[in-house]
């Protein structure tokens, strides 16, 4: 397949996935690697490419922004920005060879979280009472991961929020889209300043992700979540398996 059409398809799919449930990085990152972009630069380029699509989705979800169950999302914004900075700096300091070894395990972590995060959160709520003061620390750590790699970070956020008894799914999805986009703001600036972005690939993927992000948010409000999650889980498992094969085949 032509790299152009590969990146357009990946951008569209990632935009839809991020708007509906999350996990768009699982599509754009491998697509950029297969298009010939080195892994660290591919991760940075993917972050930049998906950045505008997050705000396109946030605009589509604008009617669903509201405070939920004792939590004001705006209070999590500074924490998310700080974590995004730390994660982005860590990525820039990670040698290429080290990142090539780490990336399959990050993909596995994101895949497992996407597949089982909701049920794990429900099980924890039955056994423990989560202290609200822990939320800021958890959000910071998630944002560090988001700035460093970001696969399934939106789902991780919603899983953590659910531990605090949040049940308004639409409000969580809208807040997730906004906060993930925001934590990537500084990361995007750092990646651009460090010269890690492959711009032709970023523009192609990013334009497609904007279209997919807006369309996915509009359509996603009407789709059955179970079917969407099933498709995304299949994609996540496939991409994780490919990168483990690449790791052990070297």
Secondary structure, 3 states (H helix, E strand, C coil): CCHHHHHHHHHHHHHHHHHHCCCCHHHHHHHHHHCCCCHHHHHHHHHHHHHHHHHHHHHHCHHHCCCECCECHHHHHHHHHHHHHHHHHHHHHCCHHHHHHHHHHHHHHHHHHHHHHHHHHHHHHHHCCCCCCHHHHHHHHHHHHHHHCCCCHHHHHHHHHHHCCCCCHHHHHHHHHHHHHHHHHHHHHHHHHCCCCCHHHHHHHHHHHHHHHHHHHHHHCCCCHHHHHHHHHHHHHHHHHHHHHHHHCC
